[in-house]
Structures are given as structure tokens and as C-alpha cells.
Amino acid sequence: MTPPESAILREKALQPDLRPDQWVRNARDREIIIRRMARKFRGDVE
């Protein structure tokens, strides 16, 4: 799963000293966390 371009750009802006592969990994992790929180917020607990 590749994160959306906007998520990668956000990581790049937040941590400009990291390597591009780390931005992708962080963006992917953040997307997963956001989805998990959204599900919890809606009450769709896994």
C-alpha cells in the first residue's frame, strides 16, 4: 500500500532531513493510525 502523495509531502515538510523511503514509511504508518482512529471514532471497533 503506497500512501497518497499529499501524505508523503506532509512527512517531507515535517522531517526534511529524513530519506525519501522513511517519508513513505512514516506516511503509510500515519495513514493506518488515522484510519484506525476514524473507525474507533465512528464506533466500528475491529
ChimeraX attribute file (.defattr): number of C-alpha atoms within 10 A of each C-alpha:
attribute: neighborCount
match mode: 1-to-1
recipient: residues
	/A:1	4
	/A:2	11
	/A:3	17
	/A:4	12
	/A:5	10
	/A:6	10
	/A:7	18
	/A:8	21
	/A:9	16
	/A:10	14
	/A:11	20
	/A:12	19
	/A:13	11
	/A:14	11
	/A:15	12
	/A:16	12
	/A:17	10
	/A:18	11
	/A:19	10
	/A:20	14
	/A:21	10
	/A:22	15
	/A:23	23
	/A:24	20
	/A:25	15
	/A:26	18
	/A:27	23
	/A:28	19
	/A:29	12
	/A:30	15
	/A:31	16
	/A:32	13
	/A:33	12
	/A:34	12
	/A:35	11
	/A:36	14
	/A:37	14
	/A:38	13
	/A:39	13
	/A:40	12
	/A:41	10
	/A:42	8
	/A:43	9
	/A:44	10
	/A:45	10
	/A:46	6
